[in-house]
Amino acid sequence: MRRARGEGRTVFLMCLVLGAVIGVTAVGSVASAGPTSAHAEVRASVSQVASLDWGGYAATGSSGSVTYVYGAWVQPSVTCPSRGTLYAAFWVGIDGYNSNTVEQDGTLAECSHGKATYSAWWELYPLNSIQTISSMTVKAGDSIDASVTYSSSGFTMAIHDLTSGQSFSKTATQSGTSESSAECIVERPSVGSSLSSLADFGSAKFSSCTATISGTSSGIGSAASADAITMEDSAGRTLASVSATSNSGATFTVTWVRSS
């Protein structure tokens, strides 16, 4: 486990970057390749794959082709057991699915001994660890939108809480990026050297997940190369399922099934 210092508090989370697709060997903290197996297609252009920590959609392109990703969701309320610590992260990002960097922002729900807390964060991995945005207060039921934009100035991570009116934006650069994938994801992050248990978030609906790849903007599920990602444990049991997309590939739902 790495201790990651956020803005205003210390969080004990490994970076939320792991596209640990089953069957793929990870290099450091990031999966070094995309999915190794495809199953029944959700749509004609979408393959369904399994991941140890991600649930949602990813679209891929050639190096340098991904310049924008956007997602909107209502922050789910998590149901917390009386004991233990569980997490669920909701985010959009560029890279991380088939590359060794990731640029991302979103929200985090944490269950600790029966109490739920929520926060907003951003990250450029491996340049820095997860950065909690202390200037934003996130509550269950808040309408959230987030984006990551790549330009000559670097990566701009922007997140808005439309319910409270709070917002945050950060532009930063890091070397070695590929700009080759876009994601809208629910994740169970790693804590220490182990994947955390997934907090019961019920369901998370991404009402608008779009990406710009090679200059073309579309719903992430309508991209030329898109994967629907089911989160599974190492025994192949589903932790979170993902629906087919609607609204021209921009809308889908990730549903909690079990914690671990």
Backbone bond lengths (Angstrom), bond angles and torsions (degrees), N, CA, C in turn:
res aa  C-N    CA-C-N  psi(-1)  N-CA   C-N-CA  omega(-1)  CA-C   N-CA-C  phi
1 M - - - 1.470 - - 1.515 109.55 -
2 R 1.329 115.67 140.49 1.451 120.84 172.32 1.514 108.85 -105.08
3 R 1.295 116.77 141.94 1.462 120.36 174.10 1.519 107.31 -87.23
4 A 1.317 116.40 117.11 1.457 121.30 -177.36 1.511 108.84 -106.26
5 R 1.329 116.06 123.31 1.465 119.62 -178.12 1.510 109.55 -94.05
6 G 1.324 116.19 116.58 1.446 120.99 178.19 1.508 111.15 -93.23
7 E 1.317 115.20 -174.57 1.454 120.39 179.68 1.526 108.94 -79.29
8 G 1.315 116.62 104.91 1.450 120.27 174.24 1.509 114.91 98.62
9 R 1.342 118.73 -16.27 1.455 118.67 177.27 1.513 108.48 -157.63
10 T 1.321 116.47 162.32 1.452 121.22 178.17 1.512 109.29 -97.89
11 V 1.316 116.30 130.12 1.455 120.11 179.33 1.514 108.50 -114.91
12 F 1.310 116.17 140.02 1.448 121.03 -177.35 1.522 109.07 -102.41
13 L 1.325 114.46 70.41 1.447 121.17 -179.34 1.510 108.83 -132.55
14 M 1.319 116.23 140.18 1.440 118.93 166.18 1.515 106.64 -74.21
15 C 1.342 117.98 155.37 1.456 119.05 -174.86 1.521 111.32 -55.92
16 L 1.336 115.20 147.32 1.455 122.02 -178.57 1.509 109.28 -85.36
17 V 1.326 116.39 67.63 1.447 118.60 -172.03 1.512 113.63 -128.61
18 L 1.307 117.63 -1.27 1.451 118.47 -164.17 1.514 111.93 -82.62
19 G 1.312 117.64 110.78 1.452 121.21 170.73 1.510 107.68 -93.31
20 A 1.314 117.98 58.82 1.463 122.12 -169.19 1.520 109.89 -77.05
21 V 1.314 115.62 76.01 1.451 120.40 -179.48 1.518 109.24 -70.10
22 I 1.316 116.36 136.45 1.457 121.39 -176.63 1.524 110.21 -57.51
23 G 1.328 115.84 130.32 1.446 120.38 178.85 1.518 113.62 93.75
24 V 1.327 118.83 -0.69 1.450 122.56 -178.64 1.518 109.70 -107.46
25 T 1.307 117.37 134.32 1.457 121.37 177.17 1.511 109.39 -82.58
26 A 1.318 117.37 127.77 1.460 121.55 -179.14 1.517 110.02 -86.46
27 V 1.324 115.69 143.24 1.445 122.48 173.39 1.517 107.02 -106.89
28 G 1.328 118.21 116.14 1.460 120.41 -173.69 1.503 109.21 64.45
29 S 1.355 116.33 -118.13 1.451 120.59 -177.23 1.513 113.34 -110.39
30 V 1.334 117.39 0.88 1.448 119.48 -174.02 1.511 109.78 -125.02
31 A 1.315 117.73 137.12 1.454 121.02 178.11 1.512 109.98 -60.60
32 S 1.317 116.51 138.59 1.447 120.40 -173.91 1.519 113.15 -91.99
33 A 1.321 117.34 -3.90 1.462 119.58 -178.44 1.506 109.28 -152.43
34 G 1.311 115.82 169.69 1.448 121.09 178.43 1.509 111.43 -82.08
35 P 1.325 117.77 -166.45 1.455 122.24 -176.51 1.517 112.26 -61.51
36 T 1.313 116.08 147.01 1.448 120.18 178.96 1.519 111.84 -98.04
37 S 1.328 118.56 -10.98 1.454 120.21 -178.12 1.513 109.63 -145.81
38 A 1.329 115.74 143.70 1.459 121.76 176.71 1.515 108.22 -119.85
39 H 1.312 116.67 143.68 1.451 121.95 -177.72 1.524 109.17 -115.96
40 A 1.303 117.87 -152.16 1.456 120.74 -179.23 1.521 110.70 -59.30
41 E 1.308 116.44 135.56 1.451 120.67 -177.98 1.517 110.78 -74.59
42 V 1.340 116.22 137.71 1.454 121.66 174.29 1.515 109.59 -74.90
43 R 1.325 116.85 -42.60 1.444 123.97 172.21 1.512 106.35 -134.66
44 A 1.295 117.20 173.31 1.459 120.58 -175.96 1.528 111.94 -57.73
45 S 1.350 116.61 -34.57 1.454 120.23 -175.10 1.520 113.51 -102.97
46 V 1.332 117.75 4.91 1.459 121.57 -174.46 1.519 110.25 -118.21
47 S 1.325 116.79 126.17 1.459 121.82 174.26 1.510 109.38 -94.78
48 Q 1.333 117.02 149.59 1.454 121.88 177.98 1.513 108.80 -105.65
49 V 1.326 116.42 126.42 1.459 121.79 -176.57 1.526 108.96 -130.56
50 A 1.334 116.00 169.87 1.456 121.76 -178.96 1.518 109.93 -117.15
51 S 1.336 116.65 143.49 1.460 123.50 178.71 1.515 109.38 -134.92
52 L 1.312 116.24 149.44 1.457 121.11 177.07 1.522 112.99 -76.58
53 D 1.341 117.55 -18.42 1.460 118.53 -173.82 1.521 115.15 -140.29
54 W 1.312 119.49 -10.48 1.451 122.10 -178.63 1.521 111.37 -111.84
55 G 1.321 115.51 145.85 1.458 122.55 168.33 1.517 108.00 -138.30
56 G 1.317 117.99 129.74 1.458 120.58 -178.52 1.508 111.29 147.79
57 Y 1.332 116.58 -140.98 1.462 121.92 -178.34 1.518 110.63 -132.83
58 A 1.333 114.88 144.76 1.456 122.39 172.61 1.517 108.03 -134.45
59 A 1.317 116.06 142.31 1.463 122.32 174.93 1.518 108.05 -123.87
60 T 1.322 116.81 141.80 1.455 121.11 -175.64 1.521 111.21 -122.15
61 G 1.332 114.20 156.36 1.458 122.06 175.97 1.510 109.61 -149.85
62 S 1.308 116.46 -173.43 1.448 120.49 178.41 1.520 110.05 -72.95
63 S 1.312 116.53 165.65 1.459 121.10 -180.00 1.528 109.88 -59.29
64 G 1.331 115.90 131.76 1.451 121.72 179.87 1.510 115.54 83.46
65 S 1.336 117.79 3.25 1.468 120.07 -173.43 1.520 114.30 -90.85
66 V 1.342 118.47 -21.13 1.466 121.29 -175.15 1.527 109.31 -94.79
67 T 1.326 116.48 120.32 1.462 120.62 -177.22 1.521 113.64 -119.31
68 Y 1.323 118.64 -9.73 1.473 118.59 -174.84 1.517 109.93 -161.21
69 V 1.334 115.51 141.88 1.461 122.02 169.87 1.519 107.79 -143.23
70 Y 1.315 115.81 143.03 1.464 121.69 -177.58 1.524 108.44 -141.26
71 G 1.320 115.84 142.68 1.455 120.52 175.39 1.510 111.32 -147.71
72 A 1.323 116.88 149.95 1.469 122.45 176.84 1.519 108.30 -132.56
73 W 1.331 116.05 140.13 1.453 120.80 178.99 1.531 109.34 -155.84
74 V 1.307 116.28 162.28 1.461 122.64 170.57 1.521 106.82 -96.44
75 Q 1.329 116.41 126.96 1.464 120.00 -176.53 1.529 110.06 -60.14
76 P 1.339 117.53 114.82 1.459 119.34 179.48 1.525 112.27 -66.28
77 S 1.316 116.03 148.62 1.455 122.61 171.70 1.519 107.97 -87.43
78 V 1.327 117.47 125.70 1.458 119.83 -179.41 1.523 110.35 -92.07
79 T 1.326 114.82 145.23 1.463 122.10 176.11 1.520 108.02 -98.53
80 C 1.316 116.80 119.89 1.464 121.24 -170.79 1.527 111.74 -104.98
81 P 1.334 117.00 133.48 1.459 119.58 171.52 1.523 110.58 -71.20
82 S 1.308 116.44 165.38 1.464 119.92 -177.01 1.521 112.35 -70.88
83 R 1.326 117.57 -20.62 1.451 121.07 -179.70 1.526 109.66 -130.27
84 G 1.334 114.48 158.13 1.449 120.34 173.83 1.521 113.09 91.19
85 T 1.332 114.50 167.60 1.457 122.55 178.64 1.519 109.00 -123.49
86 L 1.324 116.06 126.25 1.458 122.63 -177.16 1.526 108.49 -132.60
87 Y 1.333 116.03 156.31 1.452 120.80 -176.64 1.529 111.13 -137.34
88 A 1.326 115.32 155.21 1.457 122.41 166.67 1.516 107.21 -148.33
89 A 1.329 116.63 125.25 1.457 121.92 179.42 1.520 108.92 -111.57
90 F 1.329 115.47 143.13 1.464 122.73 -178.06 1.525 106.49 -126.68
91 W 1.352 117.69 121.68 1.452 117.56 -170.54 1.521 113.09 -157.05
92 V 1.341 113.22 165.75 1.464 121.49 169.05 1.516 107.20 -121.90
93 G 1.338 117.13 153.25 1.450 118.42 -178.49 1.512 113.12 -163.11
94 I 1.314 114.35 162.75 1.463 123.85 169.75 1.521 107.10 -112.86
95 D 1.341 115.73 137.72 1.473 123.13 -179.33 1.533 111.44 72.65
96 G 1.333 115.81 179.29 1.454 122.13 179.48 1.505 114.78 95.47
97 Y 1.342 117.55 -21.37 1.464 119.65 -177.59 1.524 111.26 -85.87
98 N 1.325 116.43 -37.36 1.465 120.30 178.60 1.523 110.64 -138.84
99 S 1.339 115.99 31.24 1.461 121.20 -178.32 1.526 109.51 -150.25
100 N 1.323 115.82 172.04 1.466 120.56 -173.32 1.523 113.73 -100.65
101 T 1.315 118.02 13.47 1.462 121.49 171.49 1.520 107.50 -128.03
102 V 1.331 115.68 166.11 1.462 120.19 172.18 1.520 108.45 -154.51
103 E 1.334 115.45 143.24 1.452 123.47 179.14 1.523 106.12 -128.04
104 Q 1.348 118.47 119.02 1.457 119.47 -165.67 1.524 111.79 -155.96
105 D 1.322 115.98 160.03 1.459 121.67 171.22 1.518 109.64 -154.62
106 G 1.341 115.07 158.70 1.454 118.83 -178.11 1.514 111.78 172.07
107 T 1.331 115.36 -151.68 1.460 121.22 -179.27 1.523 109.74 -125.63
108 L 1.325 114.71 159.49 1.466 121.80 -179.63 1.512 109.07 -131.38
109 A 1.332 116.14 132.67 1.464 122.18 170.65 1.518 107.95 -109.66
110 E 1.328 115.64 132.65 1.462 121.42 -179.28 1.516 109.73 -127.71
111 C 1.326 116.17 129.59 1.459 122.67 171.99 1.518 108.36 -103.86
112 S 1.304 116.63 125.63 1.454 120.64 176.86 1.516 109.05 -136.68
113 H 1.342 115.78 108.93 1.461 122.55 177.07 1.532 111.83 52.06
114 G 1.323 114.16 47.43 1.457 119.99 173.52 1.515 115.49 90.60
115 K 1.333 118.61 -6.83 1.454 121.74 -177.73 1.522 110.42 -111.60
116 A 1.338 115.64 135.20 1.460 121.30 179.13 1.519 110.50 -102.17
117 T 1.333 116.27 136.23 1.461 122.07 172.62 1.520 108.66 -130.43
118 Y 1.336 115.76 155.02 1.464 121.81 -175.96 1.521 108.96 -133.69
119 S 1.323 115.97 147.25 1.465 120.06 -179.93 1.519 109.39 -153.77
120 A 1.341 115.04 164.66 1.461 122.25 173.30 1.522 108.46 -109.61
121 W 1.327 117.61 154.16 1.454 121.34 -175.69 1.523 110.51 -156.66
122 W 1.338 115.02 165.73 1.467 122.04 171.42 1.518 108.21 -143.21
123 E 1.334 115.05 163.76 1.466 118.43 -179.89 1.518 111.43 -161.88
124 L 1.327 115.66 140.92 1.460 123.79 163.00 1.520 106.37 -116.51
125 Y 1.314 117.12 112.14 1.462 120.02 179.99 1.527 108.74 -106.34
126 P 1.321 119.84 134.93 1.468 128.09 8.91 1.538 114.43 -96.50
127 L 1.322 118.32 13.23 1.461 120.05 -178.56 1.514 111.94 -59.61
128 N 1.328 116.79 -43.15 1.465 119.77 178.36 1.516 109.41 -145.31
129 S 1.305 115.16 170.98 1.454 121.81 177.21 1.522 109.31 -91.28
130 I 1.323 116.62 175.91 1.453 121.09 179.55 1.526 110.69 -54.73
131 Q 1.320 116.20 130.31 1.458 122.88 -178.72 1.524 109.24 -111.30
132 T 1.320 117.17 110.47 1.454 121.15 176.44 1.528 109.18 -71.60
133 I 1.319 116.63 134.73 1.456 121.84 -178.56 1.532 107.84 -92.13
134 S 1.318 115.75 96.42 1.462 119.95 -173.96 1.518 112.71 -71.46
135 S 1.331 117.57 -17.92 1.464 120.75 -179.52 1.525 112.99 -78.84
136 M 1.339 117.22 -6.15 1.458 121.45 179.24 1.522 110.33 -115.31
137 T 1.313 116.32 138.86 1.463 122.80 175.26 1.514 108.27 -115.09
138 V 1.319 115.74 116.11 1.462 121.11 -176.95 1.522 108.98 -104.60
139 K 1.334 115.79 136.97 1.451 121.99 176.82 1.522 109.73 -126.21
140 A 1.322 115.68 154.14 1.461 119.84 173.99 1.522 109.43 -58.08
141 G 1.326 116.40 137.00 1.452 121.43 -179.13 1.516 114.35 92.83
142 D 1.345 117.95 -9.47 1.458 120.65 178.01 1.529 110.52 -70.20
143 S 1.318 116.71 142.62 1.463 122.39 173.93 1.520 108.71 -85.20
144 I 1.323 115.94 123.10 1.459 122.76 -174.67 1.511 109.64 -118.80
145 D 1.327 117.39 140.23 1.460 118.91 162.15 1.518 108.91 -133.26
146 A 1.332 115.56 150.33 1.457 121.47 -175.74 1.515 108.92 -145.88
147 S 1.314 115.75 152.29 1.459 120.44 178.76 1.517 109.91 -148.65
148 V 1.321 114.96 158.06 1.462 122.67 169.38 1.517 106.60 -131.28
149 T 1.329 116.74 127.80 1.456 122.70 -178.52 1.518 109.48 -122.56
150 Y 1.333 116.47 132.59 1.464 120.94 175.33 1.517 109.46 -104.85
151 S 1.331 115.99 132.49 1.463 121.64 176.26 1.521 107.99 -148.67
152 S 1.315 116.27 -176.20 1.459 120.17 178.91 1.520 112.23 -63.67
153 S 1.331 116.86 -18.86 1.469 121.28 178.70 1.520 112.27 -83.34
154 G 1.328 118.11 -12.64 1.453 122.07 -177.92 1.511 110.94 122.55
155 F 1.316 115.42 -152.98 1.458 122.16 -179.95 1.528 109.29 -104.13
156 T 1.310 115.80 128.10 1.453 121.18 176.16 1.516 109.05 -107.52
157 M 1.338 116.36 115.49 1.463 123.03 175.18 1.523 107.97 -98.20
158 A 1.320 116.63 120.85 1.466 121.26 -179.04 1.518 109.19 -128.12
159 I 1.319 115.91 135.60 1.464 120.73 179.06 1.516 108.94 -139.55
160 H 1.334 115.98 139.36 1.464 122.03 -178.41 1.527 109.12 -129.25
161 D 1.316 115.80 137.05 1.454 121.93 167.34 1.525 105.57 -100.58
162 L 1.317 115.93 100.11 1.455 120.74 -174.10 1.518 112.02 -69.32
163 T 1.328 117.36 -21.14 1.463 121.22 179.26 1.523 111.27 -74.84
164 S 1.327 116.78 -45.40 1.463 120.58 -178.16 1.521 112.94 -91.92
165 G 1.327 116.57 -17.26 1.452 120.20 -177.09 1.516 113.81 85.35
166 Q 1.322 118.17 2.83 1.461 121.75 -179.57 1.526 110.08 -80.56
167 S 1.334 116.34 148.18 1.455 120.25 179.70 1.525 109.87 -149.30
168 F 1.329 114.77 163.89 1.455 121.46 -178.81 1.519 107.83 -152.23
169 S 1.332 116.48 143.60 1.458 121.96 176.23 1.518 109.18 -145.15
170 K 1.320 115.88 139.97 1.457 121.32 -179.50 1.526 108.69 -144.49
171 T 1.332 116.86 128.57 1.454 122.17 175.01 1.520 108.97 -112.07
172 A 1.319 116.54 129.93 1.460 121.31 -178.62 1.521 108.96 -151.35
173 T 1.310 116.13 163.48 1.459 121.69 179.09 1.515 109.67 -123.44
174 Q 1.323 115.17 154.10 1.459 120.88 168.83 1.518 107.48 -151.10
175 S 1.316 115.92 157.13 1.460 121.24 -176.50 1.521 110.75 -88.59
176 G 1.320 115.44 161.35 1.454 121.74 173.09 1.511 115.73 79.15
177 T 1.328 118.58 13.62 1.457 120.64 -179.74 1.518 110.90 -78.54
178 S 1.329 116.52 155.85 1.466 120.00 -177.89 1.521 113.39 -116.63
179 E 1.328 118.20 -19.63 1.476 121.91 -177.88 1.536 110.75 48.46
180 S 1.339 115.70 53.31 1.465 120.17 -173.48 1.524 114.32 -121.89
181 S 1.338 117.98 3.26 1.464 119.17 176.31 1.516 109.46 -153.15
182 A 1.337 114.72 156.34 1.465 122.42 175.11 1.513 107.50 -132.65
183 E 1.347 116.87 143.98 1.461 120.56 -175.56 1.517 111.61 -140.56
184 C 1.335 115.41 147.73 1.466 124.54 163.65 1.519 105.77 -126.09
185 I 1.330 117.69 116.22 1.464 120.78 -160.29 1.525 112.48 -139.91
186 V 1.344 115.26 145.87 1.462 123.72 159.75 1.523 106.15 -106.32
187 E 1.325 116.97 133.34 1.459 120.55 -173.57 1.519 111.94 -133.73
188 R 1.328 115.32 147.48 1.471 120.72 162.93 1.530 105.92 -102.57
189 P 1.324 118.05 110.98 1.465 120.73 -174.19 1.521 111.95 -74.24
190 S 1.312 115.20 164.67 1.459 121.09 173.63 1.516 110.25 -83.07
191 V 1.310 115.39 140.87 1.462 122.63 173.11 1.516 105.73 -123.40
192 G 1.307 115.86 115.48 1.451 118.70 -171.80 1.518 108.86 68.54
193 S 1.297 116.19 -132.74 1.464 120.77 -178.86 1.517 112.25 -98.62
194 S 1.338 117.52 7.46 1.463 121.04 -175.54 1.518 110.79 -124.49
195 L 1.318 115.60 149.13 1.448 119.97 173.45 1.524 109.50 -70.08
196 S 1.317 116.32 139.71 1.457 120.91 179.51 1.522 110.69 -74.11
197 S 1.318 116.09 166.79 1.453 120.98 170.05 1.525 108.68 -77.78
198 L 1.325 115.69 143.41 1.456 121.31 -175.34 1.522 109.91 -83.67
199 A 1.325 116.37 121.86 1.467 120.55 177.84 1.529 109.83 -65.28
200 D 1.328 116.00 144.99 1.459 122.32 179.71 1.530 108.82 -74.65
201 F 1.347 115.77 97.03 1.454 121.08 -178.86 1.524 112.66 -97.98
202 G 1.343 116.53 4.43 1.460 119.97 -179.34 1.510 110.29 71.73
203 S 1.311 117.42 -94.45 1.459 121.82 174.50 1.513 109.51 -146.53
204 A 1.304 115.52 151.12 1.459 122.47 177.77 1.516 107.97 -127.02
205 K 1.316 116.69 118.15 1.463 121.43 -179.81 1.514 109.75 -101.54
206 F 1.328 116.34 116.04 1.453 121.21 169.75 1.527 106.73 -83.57
207 S 1.332 116.13 105.12 1.459 120.20 -173.10 1.516 112.59 -81.30
208 S 1.321 116.76 -15.80 1.460 119.93 178.49 1.513 108.57 -158.27
209 C 1.324 117.09 98.48 1.457 122.11 178.04 1.519 107.63 -118.08
210 T 1.318 116.47 109.57 1.453 121.42 -177.21 1.522 110.27 -126.82
211 A 1.322 115.88 155.37 1.458 121.78 179.60 1.518 109.12 -140.74
212 T 1.328 115.64 149.59 1.460 121.74 173.46 1.518 108.01 -111.16
213 I 1.332 115.24 116.04 1.461 122.96 -177.27 1.518 108.15 -128.82
214 S 1.316 116.41 124.80 1.470 122.49 -177.38 1.525 111.53 53.12
215 G 1.331 115.56 38.03 1.448 121.16 176.13 1.512 115.62 81.89
216 T 1.337 118.17 -1.67 1.462 122.56 -179.54 1.514 109.88 -108.06
217 S 1.328 116.52 126.36 1.464 121.71 178.88 1.523 109.70 -100.39
218 S 1.345 115.67 135.46 1.464 120.27 -179.53 1.509 109.32 -159.79
219 G 1.337 116.45 167.64 1.449 120.47 168.59 1.513 109.20 -58.72
220 I 1.343 116.78 142.71 1.456 119.78 -173.12 1.529 111.93 -60.05
221 G 1.343 117.29 -31.76 1.449 120.21 179.51 1.507 114.06 -76.91
222 S 1.336 116.84 -8.97 1.462 121.61 178.57 1.512 112.39 -102.29
223 A 1.324 117.45 3.30 1.460 120.81 179.16 1.527 109.55 -65.80
224 A 1.323 115.16 159.59 1.462 119.94 -176.62 1.519 112.16 -60.22
225 S 1.330 117.13 -34.81 1.462 121.89 177.39 1.516 108.57 -131.48
226 A 1.327 117.19 103.59 1.466 121.73 -176.40 1.518 110.45 -131.61
227 D 1.315 116.43 145.52 1.465 122.73 177.70 1.522 109.59 -123.37
228 A 1.334 115.54 133.93 1.461 122.06 168.16 1.518 106.87 -92.21
229 I 1.333 116.72 125.48 1.464 121.53 -169.84 1.524 110.46 -111.83
230 T 1.322 116.55 119.43 1.459 122.77 173.90 1.520 108.88 -96.30
231 M 1.319 117.39 131.20 1.459 120.42 177.68 1.525 109.27 -83.68
232 E 1.325 116.45 126.22 1.461 122.42 -179.57 1.526 109.57 -131.13
233 D 1.341 115.97 156.16 1.455 118.72 171.71 1.522 109.21 -85.39
234 S 1.328 116.54 -179.76 1.465 120.34 -175.34 1.524 112.91 -67.01
235 A 1.335 117.08 -16.47 1.465 121.06 177.48 1.533 111.84 -91.85
236 G 1.333 117.22 1.73 1.450 120.78 178.58 1.515 114.72 86.22
237 R 1.329 117.96 9.37 1.461 120.84 177.72 1.530 109.46 -82.73
238 T 1.312 116.35 137.08 1.455 120.93 -177.29 1.522 110.95 -71.99
239 L 1.328 116.26 127.52 1.459 122.37 173.52 1.524 111.03 -97.30
240 A 1.323 116.68 -37.69 1.465 121.53 177.82 1.520 108.18 -148.22
241 S 1.316 115.84 129.67 1.461 121.15 179.92 1.524 109.85 -98.20
242 V 1.326 115.95 161.09 1.458 120.92 179.49 1.525 108.87 -128.71
243 S 1.319 116.34 137.84 1.458 121.26 -178.83 1.524 110.34 -83.51
244 A 1.317 115.65 168.73 1.456 120.24 166.61 1.526 108.48 -67.85
245 T 1.322 116.87 161.59 1.453 120.26 -179.35 1.528 110.87 -89.63
246 S 1.317 114.45 159.26 1.458 123.10 172.67 1.519 107.97 -136.15
247 N 1.328 117.54 -175.18 1.466 120.97 177.44 1.523 110.86 54.97
248 S 1.342 115.38 51.79 1.475 122.24 179.51 1.517 112.45 58.33
249 G 1.329 115.92 37.83 1.460 121.47 175.07 1.506 115.49 83.48
250 A 1.343 117.83 7.28 1.463 120.09 -173.79 1.518 114.19 -99.36
251 T 1.320 118.47 -15.94 1.463 121.69 -173.79 1.520 110.40 -118.48
252 F 1.333 116.73 132.98 1.461 121.37 176.52 1.516 108.15 -159.25
253 T 1.336 115.38 168.09 1.460 121.62 -178.06 1.527 109.89 -128.45
254 V 1.325 116.00 135.13 1.466 122.33 171.31 1.527 107.05 -105.74
255 T 1.330 117.00 130.26 1.458 122.13 -173.96 1.511 111.15 -120.18
256 W 1.332 116.28 127.70 1.471 122.01 177.24 1.536 109.44 -66.39
257 V 1.323 116.56 139.08 1.465 122.34 177.53 1.528 110.16 -118.31
258 R 1.321 117.37 -50.21 1.469 122.01 177.38 1.528 109.17 -154.71
259 S 1.339 115.26 165.22 1.455 119.78 -174.75 1.519 113.63 -81.41
260 S 1.335 116.92 -39.42 1.464 119.79 -178.83 1.515 108.64 -165.71
